Amino acid sequence: MTRRQLTDGQWKLIEPFLPIGEYGPYPERLREQFEGVIWRFRTSSQWREMP
C-alpha cells in the first residue's frame, strides 16, 4: 500500500457518500479517482501533476 491509498476500512466509511450516477465515474475507478484528489490536496500540487 502506498502513502496515498486508503485502507479498506476507511473506504467503507467514505464510499456510501460518493455519488455513482448514470453518467458519473465507474464504480471500479471511483476509489482511484478519490485517492487522486486526496493526493493532490496532501501534496499541494497542481492538478496537471496528478498521477
C-alpha positions in Angstrom: 0.0 0.0 0.0 1.3 3.4 -0.9 1.0 6.5 1.1 -1.9 7.9 -1.0 -4.1 4.8 -0.7 -6.9 4.5 1.8 -7.4 1.4 3.9 -10.4 -0.8 3.1 -12.0 0.3 6.4 -11.6 4.0 5.5 -13.0 3.4 2.1 -16.1 1.6 3.5 -16.9 4.7 5.5 -16.5 7.1 2.6 -18.0 5.1 -0.3 -21.7 5.5 0.6 -21.4 9.3 0.5 -20.0 9.4 -3.0 -22.4 9.6 -5.9 -22.3 6.9 -8.6 -24.8 8.1 -11.2 -25.7 7.1 -14.6 -23.1 9.4 -16.2 -20.7 9.5 -13.2 -17.4 7.6 -12.7 -17.4 3.9 -13.0 -17.6 2.2 -9.5 -14.3 0.4 -10.1 -12.5 3.7 -10.8 -14.2 5.8 -8.2 -11.7 4.8 -5.4 -8.7 5.5 -7.6 -10.1 8.9 -8.6 -10.9 9.8 -5.0 -7.4 8.8 -3.8 -6.0 11.0 -6.6 -7.9 14.0 -5.2 -6.6 13.2 -1.7 -3.1 13.0 -3.1 -3.5 16.4 -4.7 -4.5 18.2 -1.5 -1.9 16.4 0.6 0.9 17.5 -1.6 -0.5 20.9 -2.6 0.5 20.2 -6.2 -1.2 21.4 -9.3 -4.0 19.4 -11.0 -1.9 18.6 -14.1 0.7 16.8 -11.9 -1.8 14.2 -10.7 -0.8 10.6 -11.2 
